Amino acid sequence: MAMTHTELQAAITCTITEIAEVKQQISQATDHREKRRLIRRKRELQYLQLWHMSLLQRLGVDYC
């Protein structure tokens, strides 16, 4: 089922919050494995955010 523009905007906002939290965790991480895992997670969230934004753009709504 396709997401509505309201759901997509909420997902983008949630993803932005998650990215900020992961960035904070990265800055506090001391273990290299943990840091790499967090960086990978941040990258996944960024790709997810781009995907949501492209879906939103297909609906004709710009996210700002």
Secondary structure by P-SEA (a helix, b strand, c coil): ccccaaaaaaaaaaaaaaaaaaaaaaaacccaaaaaaaaaaaaaaaaaaaaaaaaaaaaccccc
